[in-house]
């Protein structure tokens, strides 16, 4: 049967466009998803009370906007009390940062999201806490304190050979992992920074506390967790222990909520990610994130094809099903518009590629209006530009990159059908209306033109031909069979060649099955 489908596709497509071959990479047990996730940094999103800080009531007031954009899930970056602007050093896992609102506000957010058939996902930071967390303060107070074992303490002689052995990685530029604490003759372990001591997962009460935290938020109505620093539950030389922990964690969360969303942040090569799918059934595909702009900037489809094949050949080694978490950028990466030289047409092209690939796309707030930002991280989290008196732009930080007129505010883009905002909205809707794009199998074509990235998506309801023109020249494509352009709704016949403008995309529905 598979041979027959492949033969039919080859015959069909040979009549559309000449090709050297159709490429059939192996994808393993990929599970498609019709969801689109919108990542929100609450502090910079919408200020409801004029104090300059985004908050949960402000987010609630903009749920209709997120829903209208087409997102089905909201991912909240950390909302717990924390001494930092980024909130990845938690002081209390069972509370809401007062600057963002109250637990009642959180309850209302979940209720309103549910009303709109949207899910809510929380950033769960359990690799470490803040050094200001009561657990750590108790742990640091004396060696006899019951919380001492919540963290990893060792005397200097035990760790002196390890103190400076750490290397710089993408997710950490900290070189010292064993830190001093005043009044203590022992050092404590903190992979990222001295203000973020790592929890001791060898200690059973710590694991039980983490499961308790997860259940607390699930009982509140939260639909899932994005798991921060998921590679570093144990030190890197104990990766097998980290893998086993996530298997245990996910099994526990699924016992509380069988359809819980679990997505992990792991900065590692694809074969490492593949080894984690049993415990982390969804992982961010950072290799794909790199491949999309690299192929656009080089105007070379082969750059993308090779990266894609390498990723999924590695994933195929895993016997466990997975949902691919795909993205153009997030709070740790330069914003996609900055990466693409501020070019809005290339931003549209990148979005079209993302939204026509299998997996679950993640959209970083402001990406849809072309916000810009370059590291350090604080500049990746600049205020959303609403241009709307009903919601105050946040002012807790002065923007450097995302400022008008360099970035057109949302209200102006909403009235412009050619805007980046409308492009995102259109292509998200295209994806939702054609779920095969999210759930089907991709088969790449070599079209004898380096600037053309083309692939067949074979789904349950149809066969889609997706073509991206990565080049700066219009392309003419002879289509010799009837098709429907699902972007425009127009029929594509045999009377004239199909024209694809520079830096643009199209999706043709070739055949109903």
N, C-alpha and C positions, 0 to 999 in steps of 0.2 A: 504493500500500500504506500509506504514512504517512497519507494522507488518510483511509483506511478505519479505521485504528487510532484516529486522533483523533476520528472520527465516533462510533465505538463507545464510546470513553471518555466523550465528551460525553453520549451517550444514557444510558450506565450511571450516571454521576454525577448527572445531572439527576434520576434516580430516588432518589438518596441524600439530596441536600440542595440547596435552591435556591441559585443562584449568578448573579452578573452575567456572569462569563466565566471561562474557563480561560486562564491566562497561559502563553505558551510562549517563555521567554527562550532565547537561543542560547548553547550551552555550548562550542562549539569541539570540540577533539579530546580531551575528558576521558577518562582511563583510570581505571576504578574499581580499588579495592584492598580485599581482605578483611582486611588487616592492621590491628592496633591497636597503637600504639607507646606505651610507658611510659617517660617521662623520669625519670632518677634522678640526683640530686645525691649522689654516693657519701658525701661527708663527713657528711651528715646522715641517712643512711638506716639503717644497722645497724652497731653497734660490736661486733666479735667478741672483742676482747681487753681491754676495759675501760679504754682510754686516753682515752675520750671522743670519739674520732674514728671516723666510719664508714669502712669499709674493704671491699676486695674479698671477703675471706672472709665478712664479714657479709652482703654482697650475695648471694654464692653460697648462703648458708644460707636466703635468702628468695626464691630463684628459683621454688620451688614456689608461694609466695604469689602472685607476679606472674603465673605461668602459670595458676593457678587463677582469678585475677581475669578472665582472658581475653586478656591482652596476648600478642601474637605476636612483638614486637620490643622490645628494651631499648635506649634511647638513653642512653649514659653522657655526662654532662657532663664537661669536661676532667679527665683522670686523670694527666696528665704532671707532672713536677716543676715547681713554680712558687712564687714568693715570696708570692703572695696567697691569700686564702681562696677566691676564686672560680676560680682556676686558668686564667683566660683570658689569662694572660701566661706563655707556655711558655718553659722553660729547656732542656728536652731532649725532642724529639719521639719519641725511640726508647726511652724509659724510662717507668716507673711511679713516681708520687710515693711515696716511702718510707712516708709516713703511711698510704697506701692499701694497701700490700702490695708484692708482687714481680711480676716478669714471669711467674714460675711460677703465681702466683695468677691472673693474667690469662689464661694458657693454660687453667687449670682452669675459669675462668668461661666461656670460649668453648666448651669441651668439654661442660660441664654444660648450657649453654643449647642447644647442638646436640642433646643427648640429649632435651630437652624440645620439640624442633622449634621453638625460638625463635631469632631472629636477634639479633645484637649490632651496634649502630651507635655510632660514636665521634663526639664533637665534634672537628672538625678546625679549628684556629685558625691560619690562614696569612696573614691580612691583616697581622699583626704578630707580633712575639715579645716576650718580656720584655727590658727593658734589661739584665738580668743574664744573658741568653743568651750563651754563648761567642762566637757570631757577632758580636753587637753589641759586646761588649767588645773584640774584635779590630778591628772596624770603627772604633771610637772611639779606638783606640790611636794611629793615625797615618794620614795621607792615603795612605801608600804600602802599607798593609797589604792583602793580597789580598782580605780580607773587606770592604774599604771600600765596594765597590759592591753589597754585599748590602742596603744601606740607602741612603736618599736624603739626601745632604748637599749643601748649597749655601751660598755665602757670604751674609753679611747683606744686602749691597746687592741681590742677586738676589731676595730674598724679603721685604724689609722691607715692601713693599706688600701682602703676603699674610699676614703674621703674625697679624693680628687680623681677617681677613676672614671667617672661619668663623662660621656661625650655629649656634645650639643646635638639635639635632634630637632625635627620640625616642630614637635609639640613642647619642647623645653630647651631653653638656652642656659639653664642652671647647671653649673659644673660641680657643685658641692651638694652631696645628698645626705651627709651626716652633719647635724647642726648643734651648736652649743646652746644651752639655756642657763640663764643666770641662777646661781645657787645649786646647780647640778654638776656632778662630776662625770655624768654619762652624756652621750650624744643621742639625739633622736633622728629618725629617718624621715626625710621629706624630699621626694623625688623632684618636685617642681620648684619649691622655694621654702625658706625657713618659716614663712607665715602660713604654710600649708602642710602640716605634718600628716604623714600617711597613717591610715588606720591599720591595725594589726589583724589581718584576716585569719591568722593562725589561731586566734583566740575565739572560741565558739560564741561567747556573748556578743562579740562584735558582729558576727554574721547574723545572729538572731536579731540584733538591733536593726540591722539593715533590712531584714525581711519585715520587721515590724513597721519601719518607715514606709516601705513599699505598700504594705497592706493599708496603712493609714490613708494614703492618697488614693488608692484604688477604691476604698470605702467612701471616699469623698466624691467619687465619680470620675476620676482621671482615667483616661483610656490607654495611656502608655507612657514609656520613659525613653528619653534619649540618655544614654549612659556615657558620661564624661570619662575620658582617660581610661577606657576599658582595657587597654593593654597593660596597665600598671597596677592591677590589684595586688599582685605580689611583685617583688623586684624582677627585672627583665630576665634574669637567669633562672627564674622559676615560672616560665611561661606555661608549662603543663598544669601547674597549680592554678594559674589564672584561668585557663580554659575550663578546668573542672569546676571552679567556683561559678562561672557563668552558667554552666549547665545546671548546677544546683539552684542558682538564683532564678533562672527562667522557669524551671520546673515549679519552684515555689510560687512565683508570680502567676503562672498559669493555673495553679490550684486555686488561687483567689479570683482570677478572671481569665477564663480560657482563651478569649480573643485579645488579650493584652498586646499592645504594640511594644516591641522591644527592638531598639536600634542602637548599635554601639559605635563609638568613635574609636577607631584604631588606625593609627598612622603606620602602615606596614605594607609590604609587597603583597600582591594578590594571593600567593600560596599560603601566606600566614593567615589572611582573612578566611580563606577556604577551610582552614583547620578549626575555625571558631564557629562555624554555622550551626552546630548542634546547640550550643548555648546562646549564641547571638544570631538569631535567624535573619537579621537585617543589619548590614554594615555599610557605612558611607564609602562610596567608590571614589576615592580621591585620585586614583590613577586616571579614571575617566574624566574627572574634573580638569586635570591637566591637559588631556588629549584634545578636548573640544577647542579651547582657545589656540593651542599650538597648531592644530590643523587649519584653523581660520587664518591665523597670522601668516602661516607659510603658504596658504592657498593650495594645500597638498592633501588630498583625501587619503593617501596611503599612510600618512602619519596617524590618522584616526583609525584606519582599518587594522594596522599592525598593533596598536595599543589595545584595541577592543579584543582582537583575537587572543593576545597574550593574557589579558585579564580573565577571559572566560574559559580558556583552556585550563588555567589554574583552578578556577572555580569548579570546573567539571570533575576535579579530583575528589571533591567532597560528595559523600553519599546523601547528605542532608539537604532538604529544601531550603531556599533562601529567597528573600525579597531584596532586590538590588536598590539601595538608597543612592540616588543619583542627584547631582547638584552642580551648579556653576560656581558658587562661592558660599561662604558662611562667615561667621564672626571671627574666624581665625585666618582668613585669607583676604588678600587684596580683592576689592570688589571687581566684578567681571567687567564693568565698563572701563575702569582704570586699566585693567589688564589688556583690553582691546583698543587702547589708544583713544578712549573717549568716543569712539565711532558708534553712533546709535544704530546704523544699519547692520554692523557686525554684531551688536548686541541682540538685535532681532534674529539674526541668523543663529547665534548661539542658543537662544531660547527655543527656536524651532527644532534644532538638533536635540536638545534636552527633552523636549516634550513629545518627540516621536520615537523615543527609545523605550524598550521594556524596563520595568522597575517602578519605583515610587519617586517622583521628582520632589525635591526640596527647594523652595524659593525663599531667599533671604529678604527680609523686609526692605523695601526701597529699591530692590533689584528691578522691579517692574516699572519704576519711573526713572531708572538710569542714575541712581545715586552712585557717587564715587567715593573712593577711600583707599588709602595705602597705609600699610603698617607704619608705626606701632598700632596695636589693636584698638586703642581708644578712637582712632580716626576711621575705624571700620564700623563704628556704632554711633554715627552722627545723627542728629534729629531728622525724623521723617518730615518731608516738605509737603504739608497739606495744602497751603494756600487757601485755607478755609477757616472763616471766623468761628465756626461751630466747634473747632478743636484747636487749642493752642499748640503751635510747634514747641517742643521742649527747648529749654535754654540752659540746662545744667552744664553743657559744654558749648564752646563756640566752634561752629563748624569751620573746617578748613577746606574741604573738598566739595561737599554737597551743599552748595550755596547757589541761590538764584542770581543771575540768569544761567549759570553753568548747568544747573539742573532745573528743568521746568517743573514747577509744583504740580501736584496731582490735579487740582481743579482745572488748570489750563490744559493738561493732557486729556482729561475726560471730554473736553469739548473739541478735541482734535482727533478725527478718525485715523490719522496716519501716525499717531504717537506710539511710543514704546509701550505705554500702558495698555492701549487698545490691542496692540500686537500680542502681549501676554494674555490678555483676556480672551482674544480670539483663539489662540492656539491651545490654551487650557481647555476651552470649550470643545475644540476639535478633538482633543484627546479623550475627554469625557464622553463625547458622542460616538467615538470610535474606539471602544475599549480594547479592540485587538491590538492597537498600537502599544498599549501598556502590557498586554498579556501574551502577545504572539511571539513567534520565533523569528529572529532577524537572520537574513541571508544576504550577504554583501555581494555587490557586483563590481567588476572592474570594467568601466565604460570607456576605456581608451582615452580618457581625458583626465589629467591629474587634478583638475579643479572640481570635478564632479564626485561628490560623496553620495552614493546611491545604494539603497538596500530594499529588499523585499521583506515585508512583514506578513507572515502567514498566520492568520488567526482562525477562529472558529466560524466567523461570519463572512470573511472576505480576504482577498489578497490585495495588499496595499503596496504601491510603488512610491517610495520616499526618495526625493532628489533634493540635494542641497548644492547650490552653486557657491563654492568657496572662492571663486575667482572674481576679478574686477571687470569682466566682460560678460555681456549677455550671451546665453547659450541657446542654441536651437536644437530641439530634440524631436526626431521623427517618431510619432506615435502612430502605429499602423493598426491598432485595435482600439475599439471603443473603451472609453474610461470616463470616470467622473472626477473632476478636480474637487476634492472635499474641502479645500480652503475657500474656494469661491462658489461651489455648487454648480459650476458650469460643466457641460458635457465636453469631452475632448474627443474629437473624431479623427478621421484620416485625411481631411481636406487640406490641412495646413500643419506645419511643424508647431510643436509646443515651445513657446518662448519662456525662458527662465532668466529674469534679470540678474545682474551682478549681486552677489551677497544676498541671495534670497533662497527660499525653499518652497517646495510644493509637495502635495500628497495626492496621488491618483489611486482611486479605487478601480482595480483592473478587472476583477472577476468576483461574482458572488458564488459561493459554494454552499 
